[in-house]
Amino acid sequence: MTGRLASCGRQTAWCVAAALLWTATAMPAAAAMPPANEWNFQVALDGTPIGEHRFRLSAPAAQERVLTSEARFAVKLLGLVVYRYRHDARELWRDGCLEAITAETQDDGKVNKVDLRFPAPGSATPPAEGMPACTLSFAYWNPAIRSQTQLLNAQTGKIDAVQVVRQGEGTLDVRGETVAAVRWRITGLPHPIDLWYAADGAWIGLDSTVGSGRRLSYRLK
């Protein structure tokens, strides 16, 4: 035995106490998970449709959720495709925390894969260095992200430091109607993200910028 493992061998009582302390402090109360749902967004760049991003949330058990998502974008210039983007992800959530994620992103030919597992909060295994005890991704459908300061980027597999702040009320054109909506902003990223929610809390839109200031928009279909 070496290092910390050897130390535990000599100081069993201390290690047991430390493990119990980790369990008591790291394990959050089980968060109520959103119900099963589906979201199908039309995606536009500077007002021009470029594709869709679909999300499907299933509920195999009371405190378990499985989120699958797929995005397909194609930007055209003079009728020719000049940029393609494809993203597929599967997330397993339990008791309000991300338990596993697999994702593959093809960003104009560049491929990036993510395959991560996370210990359950309160387990004997602490999270990896730099990871929170309860990891959340950029799960726009989950109200719990509004209180987070760290979110997992499904495209890179890395933790991003963020601030999520309510910006106020407004309106959004969705499905041919103008609806009252509340806007939340995620900052700390190269490009801030504005999220729109209906009065009942349903996620209905997203706005951000990409590249040289071009406007990327999601609107619920």
N, CA and C of each residue as an Amber inpcrd file, in Angstrom:
protein
   663
   0.8440000  -1.2010000   0.0000000   0.0000000   0.0000000   0.0000000
   0.8750000   1.2450000   0.0000000   0.4370000   2.2850000  -0.7050000
   1.2020000   3.5170000  -0.7720000   0.2890000   4.7020000  -0.5580000
   0.8870000   5.8460000  -0.1790000   0.1450000   7.1010000  -0.0900000
  -1.0400000   7.0100000   0.8310000  -2.1960000   7.5280000   0.3520000
  -3.4010000   7.6150000   1.1690000  -3.9050000   6.2360000   1.5710000
  -3.7570000   5.2520000   0.6700000  -4.2160000   3.9050000   0.9820000
  -3.4390000   3.3360000   2.1570000  -2.1020000   3.5440000   2.1780000
  -1.2860000   3.0660000   3.2870000  -1.6710000   3.7720000   4.5700000
  -1.9370000   5.0760000   4.4770000  -2.3330000   5.8360000   5.6560000
  -3.6070000   5.2780000   6.2510000  -4.5480000   4.8780000   5.3980000
  -5.7940000   4.3020000   5.8940000  -5.5450000   2.9670000   6.5790000
  -4.5570000   2.2240000   6.0970000  -4.2410000   0.9580000   6.7180000
  -3.7490000   1.1420000   8.1370000  -3.0600000   2.2450000   8.4160000
  -2.5150000   2.4900000   9.7430000  -3.5010000   3.2190000  10.6380000
  -4.4610000   3.9310000  10.0250000  -5.3640000   4.7630000  10.8150000
  -6.8030000   4.4650000  10.4220000  -7.2110000   3.2240000  10.6720000
  -8.5290000   2.7760000  10.2240000  -9.6490000   3.6400000  10.7680000
  -9.5830000   3.9550000  12.0420000 -10.6550000   4.7460000  12.6590000
 -10.7710000   6.1080000  12.0080000  -9.6090000   6.7180000  11.7280000
  -9.6250000   8.0490000  11.0960000 -10.2530000   7.9670000   9.7160000
  -9.9100000   6.9130000   8.9600000 -10.4320000   6.7810000   7.6040000
 -11.9360000   6.5410000   7.5960000 -12.4030000   5.7220000   8.5380000
 -13.8470000   5.4860000   8.6310000 -14.5750000   6.7810000   8.9460000
 -14.0110000   7.5580000   9.8740000 -14.6300000   8.8390000  10.2330000
 -14.6420000   9.7800000   9.0450000 -13.5350000   9.7970000   8.2870000
 -13.4560000  10.6710000   7.1160000 -14.4860000  10.2700000   6.0750000
 -14.6560000   8.9580000   5.8740000 -15.6380000   8.4830000   4.9010000
 -17.0480000   8.8680000   5.3120000 -17.3330000   8.7430000   6.6190000
 -18.6560000   9.1280000   7.1070000 -18.8910000  10.6180000   6.9380000
 -17.8420000  11.4100000   7.1780000 -17.9600000  12.8560000   7.0110000
 -18.2220000  13.1930000   5.5590000 -17.5010000  12.5120000   4.6290000
 -17.7240000  12.7350000   3.1930000 -19.1710000  12.4330000   2.8300000
 -19.6800000  11.3140000   3.3590000 -21.0580000  10.9360000   3.0590000
 -22.0400000  11.9750000   3.5620000 -21.8000000  12.4850000   4.7600000
 -22.7360000  13.4320000   5.3690000 -22.7200000  14.7740000   4.6750000
 -21.5360000  15.2120000   4.2270000 -21.4260000  16.5580000   3.6700000
 -21.6360000  16.5940000   2.1720000 -21.3200000  15.4990000   1.4740000
 -21.3470000  15.5440000   0.0170000 -22.6810000  15.1320000  -0.5680000
 -23.5050000  14.4780000   0.2080000 -24.7460000  13.9480000  -0.3360000
 -25.8820000  14.9500000  -0.2040000 -26.3290000  15.5530000  -1.3370000
 -27.4370000  16.5000000  -1.2660000 -28.7600000  15.7690000  -1.1380000
 -29.7690000  16.5030000  -0.7010000 -31.1010000  15.9150000  -0.6630000
 -31.5360000  15.5870000  -2.0830000 -32.2270000  14.4610000  -2.2580000
 -32.6630000  14.0590000  -3.5860000 -33.5840000  15.1240000  -4.1660000
 -33.2260000  15.6190000  -5.3340000 -34.0000000  16.6790000  -5.9670000
 -35.1500000  16.0700000  -6.7600000 -36.2770000  16.7410000  -6.7520000
 -37.4100000  16.2950000  -7.5550000 -37.0560000  16.4750000  -9.0250000
 -37.1820000  15.4160000  -9.7970000 -36.8080000  15.4730000 -11.2010000
 -37.9990000  15.8920000 -12.0650000 -37.7500000  16.6440000 -13.1440000
 -38.8350000  17.0170000 -14.0520000 -39.4820000  15.7710000 -14.6550000
 -40.7560000  15.8550000 -15.0340000 -41.4360000  14.6970000 -15.6200000
 -40.9290000  14.4070000 -17.0260000 -41.2590000  13.2170000 -17.5240000
 -40.8910000  12.8460000 -18.8910000 -41.4540000  13.8730000 -19.8710000
 -40.6950000  14.1400000 -20.9240000 -41.1180000  15.1790000 -21.8570000
 -40.3160000  15.0530000 -23.1460000 -40.7310000  15.7960000 -24.1520000
 -39.9900000  15.8900000 -25.4090000 -39.9800000  17.3350000 -25.8680000
 -38.8550000  17.7540000 -26.4550000 -38.7160000  19.0940000 -27.0100000
 -38.1220000  18.9720000 -28.4050000 -38.7470000  19.6260000 -29.3590000
 -38.2350000  19.6440000 -30.7240000 -38.0800000  21.1040000 -31.1360000
 -36.8370000  21.5420000 -31.2820000 -36.5660000  22.9460000 -31.5780000
 -36.1320000  23.1420000 -33.0250000 -36.6960000  24.1690000 -33.6470000
 -36.1580000  24.6370000 -34.9190000 -35.0070000  25.5730000 -34.6070000
 -33.8950000  25.3790000 -35.2790000 -32.6890000  26.1650000 -35.0240000
 -32.4420000  27.0950000 -36.2050000 -32.1620000  28.3650000 -35.8940000
 -31.9320000  29.3590000 -36.9400000 -30.6340000  30.1100000 -36.6790000
 -29.9810000  30.5200000 -37.7480000 -28.7790000  31.3450000 -37.6760000
 -29.0840000  32.6630000 -38.3740000 -29.0620000  33.7460000 -37.6020000
 -29.4410000  35.0630000 -38.1310000 -30.8120000  35.0130000 -38.7990000
 -31.7260000  34.2360000 -38.1950000 -33.0920000  34.1670000 -38.6940000
 -33.3400000  33.1460000 -39.7820000 -32.2900000  32.5220000 -40.3010000
 -32.4380000  31.5230000 -41.3580000 -32.3880000  30.1200000 -40.7680000
 -33.4170000  29.2920000 -40.9950000 -33.4020000  27.9350000 -40.4380000
 -32.1930000  27.1390000 -40.9260000 -31.5400000  26.4360000 -39.9930000
 -30.3800000  25.6140000 -40.3610000 -30.5250000  24.1690000 -39.8780000
 -31.6030000  23.8570000 -39.1480000 -31.7670000  22.4810000 -38.7000000
 -32.6370000  22.3610000 -37.4730000 -32.4760000  21.2510000 -36.7650000
 -33.2870000  20.9590000 -35.5910000 -32.4200000  20.4100000 -34.4660000
 -32.9140000  20.5530000 -33.2450000 -32.3010000  19.9230000 -32.0730000
 -33.4380000  19.3120000 -31.2710000 -33.4040000  17.9880000 -31.1350000
 -34.4650000  17.2530000 -30.4540000 -33.9670000  16.7120000 -29.1150000
 -34.8280000  16.7680000 -28.1170000 -34.5330000  16.2370000 -26.7900000
 -35.6860000  15.3320000 -26.3660000 -35.3370000  14.2010000 -25.7600000
 -36.3700000  13.3020000 -25.2360000 -35.9640000  12.8710000 -23.8320000
 -36.8350000  13.1460000 -22.8610000 -36.5850000  12.8070000 -21.4650000
 -37.5510000  11.7050000 -21.0490000 -37.0070000  10.5500000 -20.6810000
 -37.8410000   9.4400000 -20.2200000 -37.6240000   9.2250000 -18.7310000
 -38.5760000   8.5340000 -18.0970000 -38.5330000   8.3340000 -16.6440000
 -38.6890000   6.8510000 -16.3200000 -37.5860000   6.0770000 -16.3740000
 -37.6750000   4.6450000 -16.0560000 -38.0730000   4.3720000 -14.6120000
 -37.7460000   5.3080000 -13.7070000 -38.0860000   5.1550000 -12.2910000
 -38.3470000   6.5360000 -11.7070000 -38.8500000   6.5730000 -10.4720000
 -39.2670000   7.8400000  -9.8670000 -38.1600000   8.8780000  -9.8510000
 -36.9450000   8.4940000  -9.4540000 -35.8420000   9.4470000  -9.3650000
 -34.7620000   9.1670000 -10.4070000 -35.1600000   8.5590000 -11.5150000
 -34.2190000   8.2770000 -12.6030000 -34.7500000   8.8850000 -13.8960000
 -33.8650000   9.5360000 -14.6410000 -34.2290000  10.1070000 -15.9290000
 -33.1580000   9.7610000 -16.9630000 -33.6070000   9.5380000 -18.1920000
 -32.6910000   9.3200000 -19.3080000 -32.9870000  10.3820000 -20.3570000
 -31.9770000  11.1560000 -20.6980000 -32.1250000  12.2400000 -21.6670000
 -31.3390000  11.8870000 -22.9230000 -32.0070000  11.8340000 -24.0460000
 -31.3210000  11.6560000 -25.3220000 -31.5310000  12.9120000 -26.1510000
 -30.5020000  13.3130000 -26.8610000 -30.6210000  14.5120000 -27.6920000
 -29.8680000  14.3130000 -28.9900000 -30.3780000  14.9410000 -30.0350000
 -29.6950000  14.8980000 -31.3240000 -29.8900000  16.2250000 -32.0410000
 -28.7830000  16.7470000 -32.5450000 -28.8060000  18.0100000 -33.2830000
 -28.2580000  17.7740000 -34.6830000 -28.8770000  18.4050000 -35.6650000
 -28.4330000  18.3180000 -37.0500000 -28.5270000  19.7150000 -37.6600000
 -27.3790000  20.3350000 -37.9470000 -27.3620000  21.6660000 -38.5470000
 -26.6160000  21.6180000 -39.8800000 -27.0570000  22.4320000 -40.8230000
 -26.3480000  22.6100000 -42.0910000 -26.5060000  24.0640000 -42.5200000
 -25.3880000  24.7690000 -42.6330000 -25.3960000  26.1710000 -43.0450000
 -25.0550000  26.2340000 -44.5290000 -25.9000000  26.9350000 -45.2890000
 -25.7010000  27.0090000 -46.7330000 -25.3430000  28.4230000 -47.1810000
 -24.5920000  28.4940000 -48.2460000 -24.2490000  29.7580000 -48.8900000
 -24.3990000  29.5680000 -50.3880000 -25.2800000  30.3470000 -50.9870000
 -25.5740000  30.2330000 -52.4160000 -25.9830000  28.8090000 -52.7880000
 -26.7490000  28.1860000 -51.8840000 -27.2560000  26.8500000 -52.1460000
 -26.3050000  25.7170000 -51.8170000 -25.0750000  26.0330000 -51.4390000
 -24.0840000  25.0100000 -51.1180000 -23.8660000  24.9330000 -49.6110000
 -23.7570000  23.7160000 -49.0840000 -23.5040000  23.5350000 -47.6540000
 -22.0550000  23.9040000 -47.3550000 -21.8760000  24.8960000 -46.4770000
 -20.5280000  25.3500000 -46.1230000 -20.1490000  24.9650000 -44.6960000
 -21.1120000  24.4330000 -43.9420000 -20.8240000  24.0310000 -42.5630000
 -21.8520000  23.0030000 -42.1200000 -21.3740000  21.9360000 -41.4680000
 -22.2610000  20.9160000 -40.9140000 -21.9290000  20.6900000 -39.4390000
 -22.9700000  20.4310000 -38.6680000 -22.8110000  20.1380000 -37.2390000
 -23.7620000  19.0200000 -36.8760000 -23.2330000  18.0490000 -36.1260000
 -24.0390000  16.9120000 -35.6840000 -23.6460000  16.5870000 -34.2460000
 -24.6490000  16.3990000 -33.3970000 -24.3820000  16.0920000 -31.9870000
 -25.4120000  15.0870000 -31.4890000 -24.9190000  14.0070000 -30.8700000
 -25.7830000  12.9970000 -30.2680000 -25.3030000  12.7560000 -28.8440000
 -26.2320000  12.7110000 -27.8960000 -25.8450000  12.5160000 -26.4950000
 -26.8970000  11.6940000 -25.7630000 -26.4200000  10.9870000 -24.7470000
 -27.3070000  10.2470000 -23.8460000 -26.8400000  10.4960000 -22.4190000
 -27.7580000  10.9580000 -21.5770000 -27.4240000  11.2660000 -20.1900000
 -28.3070000  10.4370000 -19.2570000 -27.6920000   9.8650000 -18.2340000
 -28.4320000   9.1490000 -17.1990000 -28.3830000   9.9660000 -15.9200000
 -29.5500000  10.2980000 -15.3920000 -29.6750000  11.0970000 -14.1770000
 -30.3080000  10.2540000 -13.0720000 -29.8170000  10.4560000 -11.8470000
 -30.4050000   9.7690000 -10.7070000 -30.3910000  10.7030000  -9.4980000
 -31.5540000  10.8410000  -8.8430000 -31.6800000  11.7050000  -7.6640000
 -31.1800000  13.1230000  -7.9340000 -31.4520000  13.6250000  -9.1330000
 -31.1090000  15.0030000  -9.4570000 -29.6850000  15.2380000  -9.8980000
 -28.8760000  14.1740000  -9.9620000 -27.4650000  14.3210000 -10.3460000
 -27.1690000  13.4970000 -11.5990000 -26.2240000  13.9630000 -12.3820000
 -25.8050000  13.2410000 -13.5760000 -24.9670000  12.0310000 -13.1590000
 -25.3650000  10.8520000 -13.6220000 -24.6550000   9.6170000 -13.2710000
 -23.7360000   9.1520000 -14.3950000 -24.1330000   9.4070000 -15.6400000
 -23.3140000   8.9910000 -16.7790000 -23.7040000   9.8020000 -18.0040000
 -22.7390000   9.9710000 -18.9020000 -23.0060000  10.6750000 -20.1550000
 -22.1240000  10.1080000 -21.2550000 -22.7190000   9.8880000 -22.4160000
 -21.9670000   9.5620000 -23.6210000 -22.4170000  10.5350000 -24.7010000
 -21.4830000  11.0290000 -25.4690000 -21.8200000  12.0080000 -26.5050000
 -20.8010000  11.9410000 -27.6280000 -21.2670000  12.2400000 -28.8200000
 -20.3770000  12.3620000 -29.9750000 -20.7690000  13.6060000 -30.7550000
 -19.7950000  14.4430000 -31.0340000 -20.0240000  15.6860000 -31.7650000
 -19.1750000  15.7010000 -33.0230000 -19.7910000  16.0180000 -34.1480000
 -19.0720000  16.2150000 -35.4020000 -19.2470000  17.6810000 -35.7880000
 -18.2060000  18.4440000 -35.5620000 -18.2380000  19.8890000 -35.7890000
 -17.4880000  20.2070000 -37.0750000 -18.2200000  20.2170000 -38.1830000
 -17.6450000  20.4810000 -39.5040000 -16.4700000  19.5450000 -39.8000000
 -16.6630000  18.2680000 -39.4880000 -15.6500000  17.2620000 -39.7760000
 -14.7790000  16.8830000 -38.5960000 -14.7010000  17.7440000 -37.5890000
 -13.9140000  17.4420000 -36.3940000 -14.7790000  16.6610000 -35.4130000
 -14.2990000  15.4750000 -35.0130000 -15.0850000  14.5900000 -34.1510000
 -14.5530000  14.6250000 -32.7250000 -15.4700000  14.7450000 -31.7630000
 -15.1030000  14.6910000 -30.3500000 -16.0820000  13.7770000 -29.6250000
 -15.5460000  12.8530000 -28.8080000 -16.3830000  11.9110000 -28.0730000
 -16.2040000  12.1050000 -26.5710000 -17.2980000  11.9200000 -25.8430000
 -17.3010000  12.0300000 -24.3790000 -17.9440000  10.7720000 -23.8140000
 -17.3070000  10.1720000 -22.8170000 -17.8460000   8.9880000 -22.1450000
 -17.4230000   9.0670000 -20.6790000 -18.3360000   9.5210000 -19.8170000
 -17.9960000   9.7760000 -18.4210000 -18.9850000   9.1050000 -17.4830000
 -18.4700000   8.6830000 -16.3240000 -19.2970000   8.1530000 -15.2440000
 -18.9910000   8.9500000 -13.9850000 -19.9960000   9.1280000 -13.1340000
 -19.8220000   9.9280000 -11.9240000 -20.2820000   9.1290000 -10.7120000
 -19.5060000   9.1540000  -9.6120000 -19.9390000   8.4520000  -8.3980000
 -21.1810000   9.1130000  -7.8200000 -22.0410000   8.3060000  -7.2400000
 -23.2500000   8.8520000  -6.6220000 -22.8690000   9.7220000  -5.4350000
 -23.5260000  10.8710000  -5.2580000 -23.2450000  11.7040000  -4.0860000
 -23.4170000  10.9030000  -2.8000000 -22.4450000  11.0250000  -1.9180000
 -22.5100000  10.3050000  -0.6630000 -21.8760000   8.9320000  -0.6920000
 -21.4300000   8.4730000  -1.8830000 -20.7790000   7.1680000  -1.9530000
 -19.3690000   7.2660000  -1.3860000 -18.7380000   6.1080000  -1.1830000
 -17.3850000   6.0870000  -0.6270000 -16.3650000   6.6490000  -1.6050000
 -16.7360000   6.7240000  -2.8920000 -15.8180000   7.2350000  -3.9110000
 -16.0650000   8.7250000  -4.1220000 -15.0870000   9.5710000  -3.8330000
 -15.2760000  11.0050000  -4.0450000 -15.2410000  11.3330000  -5.5280000
 -15.7790000  12.4790000  -5.9320000 -15.7290000  12.8630000  -7.3440000
 -14.3040000  13.1420000  -7.7830000 -14.0690000  13.0580000  -9.0840000
 -12.7450000  13.3610000  -9.6180000 -12.3950000  14.8110000  -9.3260000
 -11.1060000  15.0940000  -9.3160000 -10.6510000  16.4500000  -9.0200000
 -11.2790000  17.4500000  -9.9880000 -11.8230000  18.5190000  -9.4370000
 -12.4440000  19.5540000 -10.2450000 -13.9140000  19.3280000 -10.5160000
 -14.4330000  18.1470000 -10.1430000 -15.8410000  17.8390000 -10.3650000
 -16.6380000  18.1060000  -9.0890000 -17.8460000  18.6720000  -9.2120000
 -18.6880000  18.8750000  -8.0260000 -19.2170000  17.5480000  -7.5040000
 -19.6950000  17.5460000  -6.2610000 -20.2440000  16.3170000  -5.6760000
 -21.4570000  15.8350000  -6.4580000 -22.2660000  16.7660000  -6.9250000
 -23.4400000  16.4560000  -7.7500000 -23.2750000  17.2030000  -9.0670000
 -22.9470000  16.4740000 -10.1210000 -22.6880000  17.0990000 -11.4180000
 -23.9830000  17.2980000 -12.1940000 -24.1320000  18.4810000 -12.7820000
 -25.2310000  18.7670000 -13.6960000 -24.6440000  19.2150000 -15.0250000
 -25.2750000  18.8210000 -16.1010000 -24.8590000  19.2890000 -17.4180000
 -25.6180000  20.5720000 -17.7560000 -25.4070000  21.0820000 -18.9740000
 -26.1880000  22.2270000 -19.4440000 -27.5910000  21.7170000 -19.8140000
 -28.3090000  21.2720000 -18.7860000 -29.6400000  20.6790000 -18.9560000
 -30.6810000  21.7900000 -18.8860000 -30.9000000  22.4570000 -20.0020000
 -31.7870000  23.6230000 -20.0170000 -33.2060000  23.2740000 -19.5820000
 -33.5850000  22.0240000 -19.7130000 -34.9170000  21.5540000 -19.3330000
 -35.0630000  21.3920000 -17.8250000 -33.9510000  21.4450000 -17.0960000
 -33.9460000  21.1690000 -15.6580000 -33.8200000  22.4690000 -14.8650000
 -34.8560000  22.8810000 -14.1140000 -34.7870000  24.1350000 -13.3490000
 -33.6290000  24.1790000 -12.3560000 -33.0920000  23.0200000 -11.9700000
 -32.0130000  22.9830000 -10.9780000 -30.7410000  23.6730000 -11.4630000
 -30.5520000  23.8230000 -12.7720000 -29.3140000  24.4530000 -13.2490000
 -29.2580000  25.9350000 -12.8780000 -30.4020000  26.5300000 -12.5400000
 -30.4280000  27.9680000 -12.2480000 -29.6580000  28.3150000 -10.9800000
 -29.4360000  27.3420000 -10.1150000 -28.7140000  27.6040000  -8.8660000
 -27.2700000  27.1090000  -8.9160000 -26.8050000  26.7040000 -10.1020000
 -25.4690000  26.1200000 -10.2120000 -24.4070000  27.1520000 -10.5960000
 -23.1760000  26.8660000 -10.1910000 -22.0250000  27.6870000 -10.5950000
 -21.0490000  26.8820000 -11.4430000 -21.3250000  25.5910000 -11.6320000
 -20.5250000  24.7220000 -12.4830000 -21.4570000  23.8090000 -13.2690000
 -21.2210000  23.6900000 -14.5780000 -22.0200000  22.8060000 -15.4140000
 -21.1010000  22.0320000 -16.3540000 -21.4630000  20.7850000 -16.6180000
 -20.6670000  19.9460000 -17.5070000 -21.0390000  20.2150000 -18.9550000
 -20.0280000  20.4440000 -19.7790000 -20.2180000  20.6600000 -21.2050000
 -20.2270000  19.3020000 -21.9030000 -21.3600000  18.9110000 -22.4710000
 -21.4930000  17.5950000 -23.0970000 -20.6390000  17.4620000 -24.3480000
 -20.2650000  18.5710000 -24.9530000 -19.4590000  18.5150000 -26.1690000
 -17.9780000  18.3140000 -25.8620000 -17.5010000  18.9150000 -24.7550000
 -16.0790000  18.8240000 -24.4160000 -15.7910000  17.8420000 -23.2860000
 -16.8000000  17.5420000 -22.4590000 -16.5830000  16.6910000 -21.2980000
 -15.9340000  17.4150000 -20.1400000 -15.8710000  18.7400000 -20.2100000
 -15.2220000  19.5310000 -19.1700000 -16.2520000  20.3440000 -18.3830000
 -15.8520000  20.7160000 -17.1650000 -16.6980000  21.5480000 -16.3180000
 -16.4730000  23.0180000 -16.6540000 -17.5650000  23.7560000 -16.8630000
 -17.4950000  25.1970000 -17.1180000 -18.0050000  25.9560000 -15.8980000
 -17.2700000  26.9790000 -15.4940000 -17.7320000  27.8670000 -14.4240000
 -18.7480000  28.8360000 -15.0120000 -19.9070000  28.9540000 -14.3820000
 -20.9910000  29.7650000 -14.9360000 -21.6710000  30.5760000 -13.8450000
 -22.4410000  31.5540000 -14.3010000 -23.3940000  32.2580000 -13.4520000
 -24.7280000  32.2220000 -14.1890000 -25.7980000  31.9080000 -13.4630000
 -27.1280000  31.8440000 -14.0640000 -28.0140000  32.8580000 -13.3510000
 -28.4840000  33.8590000 -14.0960000 -29.2090000  34.9760000 -13.4900000
 -30.5090000  35.2290000 -14.2510000 -31.5710000  35.4480000 -13.5060000
 -32.8490000  35.8160000 -14.1220000 -32.7420000  37.2310000 -14.6760000
 -33.1760000  37.4100000 -15.9350000 -33.0690000  38.7000000 -16.6030000
 -34.3720000  39.4860000 -16.6330000 -35.4760000  38.8230000 -16.3650000
 -36.7520000  39.5290000 -16.3900000 -37.7440000  38.8620000 -17.3170000
 -38.8560000  39.5410000 -17.5330000 -39.9380000  38.9890000 -18.3320000
 -39.9940000  39.6490000 -19.6990000 -40.5770000  38.9300000 -20.6400000
 -40.7170000  39.4470000 -21.9950000 -41.6910000  38.5790000 -22.7620000
 -41.5660000  38.5870000 -24.0780000 -42.4120000  37.7480000 -24.9220000
 -41.5450000  37.0490000 -25.9560000 -42.0580000  35.9320000 -26.4560000
 -41.3350000  35.1510000 -27.4540000 -42.3390000  34.5870000 -28.4460000
 -41.9750000  34.5920000 -29.7150000 -42.8350000  34.0160000 -30.7450000
 -42.5540000  32.5180000 -30.8420000 -43.5570000  31.7250000 -30.4820000
 -43.4130000  30.2690000 -30.4620000 -44.6460000  29.6390000 -31.0940000
 -44.4300000  28.7600000 -32.0570000 -45.5290000  28.0400000 -32.7110000
 -46.5820000  28.9850000 -33.2640000 -46.1290000  30.1030000 -33.8120000
 -47.0350000  31.0430000 -34.4420000 -47.7580000  31.9690000 -33.4970000
 -47.4190000  31.9200000 -32.2140000 -48.0600000  32.7860000 -31.2340000
 -47.0170000  33.5460000 -30.4280000 -47.4020000  34.7210000 -29.9360000
 -46.5440000  35.4890000 -29.0350000 -46.9480000  35.1490000 -27.6080000
 -46.0010000  34.5990000 -26.8460000 -46.3250000  34.1400000 -25.4910000
 -45.4650000  34.8720000 -24.4680000 -46.0230000  35.0510000 -23.2680000
 -45.2630000  35.6380000 -22.1670000 -44.1760000  34.6560000 -21.7470000
 -42.9910000  35.1870000 -21.4640000 -41.8710000  34.3090000 -21.1300000
 -40.9290000  34.9830000 -20.1470000 -40.1910000  34.1530000 -19.4140000
 -39.1640000  34.6220000 -18.4810000 -37.8070000  34.2520000 -19.0630000
 -36.8690000  35.1990000 -19.0190000 -35.5410000  34.9750000 -19.6000000
 -34.4960000  34.8170000 -18.5040000 -33.6860000  33.7620000 -18.6250000
 -32.5430000  33.5270000 -17.7520000 -31.2790000  33.5540000 -18.6030000
 -30.1980000  34.0860000 -18.0430000 -28.9480000  34.1860000 -18.8060000
 -27.8280000  33.4090000 -18.1190000 -27.1210000  32.6040000 -18.9210000
 -25.9290000  31.8990000 -18.4500000 -24.7100000  32.6610000 -18.9500000
 -23.8850000  33.1510000 -18.0160000 -22.6650000  33.8660000 -18.3780000
 -21.4510000  33.1060000 -17.8440000 -20.2610000  33.6400000 -18.1430000
 -19.0270000  32.9580000 -17.7960000 -18.4820000  32.1650000 -18.9620000
 -19.2330000  32.1090000 -20.0580000 -18.8590000  31.3940000 -21.2730000
 -18.3730000  32.3850000 -22.3230000 -17.6780000  31.9130000 -23.3600000
 -17.2800000  32.8280000 -24.4390000 -18.4690000  33.5680000 -25.0480000
 -19.6140000  32.8780000 -25.1030000 -20.8410000  33.4850000 -25.6350000
 -21.9770000  33.2230000 -24.6420000 -22.5320000  34.2660000 -24.0100000
 -23.6490000  34.0720000 -23.0730000 -24.8270000  33.3740000 -23.7490000
 -25.6020000  32.6580000 -22.9510000 -26.7700000  31.9310000 -23.4460000
 -28.0120000  32.4600000 -22.7420000 -29.0090000  32.8670000 -23.5130000
 -30.2970000  33.2860000 -22.9630000 -31.2940000  32.1480000 -23.1200000
 -31.9330000  31.7880000 -22.0210000 -32.9320000  30.7290000 -22.0120000
 -34.3050000  31.3210000 -21.7450000 -35.2990000  30.8470000 -22.4740000
 -36.6600000  31.3530000 -22.3400000 -37.5840000  30.2530000 -21.8230000
 -38.4050000  30.6270000 -20.8280000 -39.3510000  29.6840000 -20.2270000
 -40.7420000  30.3090000 -20.2080000 -41.7490000  29.4930000 -20.4970000
 -43.1340000  29.9520000 -20.4450000 -43.5580000  30.1420000 -18.9920000
 -44.7540000  30.7010000 -18.8130000 -45.2480000  30.9820000 -17.4610000
 -45.3430000  29.7220000 -16.6090000 -45.5710000  28.5690000 -17.2450000
 -45.6720000  27.3120000 -16.4930000 -44.3130000  26.6520000 -16.2790000
 -43.2350000  27.3280000 -16.6910000 -41.8930000  26.7950000 -16.4960000
 -41.3510000  25.9930000 -17.6560000 -42.1580000  25.7750000 -18.6980000
 -41.7120000  24.9820000 -19.8380000 -40.6180000  25.7150000 -20.6100000
 -39.5870000  24.9850000 -21.0030000 -38.4980000  25.5600000 -21.7990000
 -38.9790000  25.7240000 -23.2370000 -38.9200000  26.9480000 -23.7660000
 -39.4760000  27.2030000 -25.0930000 -38.4990000  27.8630000 -26.0610000
 -37.3310000  28.3070000 -25.5840000 -36.4270000  28.9730000 -26.5130000
 -35.0360000  29.1920000 -25.9610000 -34.1220000  29.5160000 -26.8560000
 -32.7210000  29.7860000 -26.5150000 -32.1640000  30.7580000 -27.5360000
 -31.3410000  31.6910000 -27.0680000 -30.6330000  32.6210000 -27.9530000
 -29.1830000  32.7210000 -27.5150000 -28.2740000  32.7620000 -28.4880000
 -26.8610000  32.9640000 -28.1900000 -26.1990000  33.5380000 -29.4370000
 -24.8980000  33.7150000 -29.3690000 -24.1450000  34.1590000 -30.5350000
 -23.0380000  33.1560000 -30.8110000 -22.6470000  33.0570000 -32.0600000
 -21.5640000  32.1650000 -32.4620000 -20.6530000  32.9060000 -33.4300000
 -19.4290000  32.4100000 -33.5590000 -18.5130000  32.9950000 -34.5270000
 -18.3330000  34.4800000 -34.3280000 -18.4940000  35.2260000 -35.3810000
 -18.2810000  36.6730000 -35.3500000 -19.5650000  37.4190000 -35.0110000
 -20.2800000  36.9380000 -33.9810000 -21.4710000  37.6420000 -33.5270000
 -22.7570000  37.2290000 -34.1950000 -22.7500000  36.1360000 -34.9490000
 -23.9790000  35.6900000 -35.5880000 -24.9310000  35.1240000 -34.5340000
 -26.2200000  35.3270000 -34.7270000 -27.2310000  34.9820000 -33.7140000
 -27.7860000  33.5850000 -33.9490000 -27.6380000  32.7350000 -32.9320000
 -28.1730000  31.3790000 -32.9730000 -29.4280000  31.3330000 -32.1140000
 -30.5200000  30.8040000 -32.6580000 -31.7970000  30.7880000 -31.9360000
 -32.4450000  29.4180000 -32.0030000 -33.0430000  29.0170000 -30.8770000
 -33.8810000  27.8280000 -30.8020000 -35.3070000  28.2910000 -30.5130000
 -36.2640000  27.7290000 -31.2410000 -37.6650000  27.9890000 -30.9570000
 -38.4220000  26.6640000 -30.9730000 -39.2210000  26.4430000 -29.9380000
 -39.9520000  25.1900000 -29.8120000 -40.9430000  25.0300000 -30.9570000
 -40.9420000  23.8600000 -31.5720000 -41.8590000  23.5820000 -32.6800000
 -43.1670000  22.9910000 -32.1500000
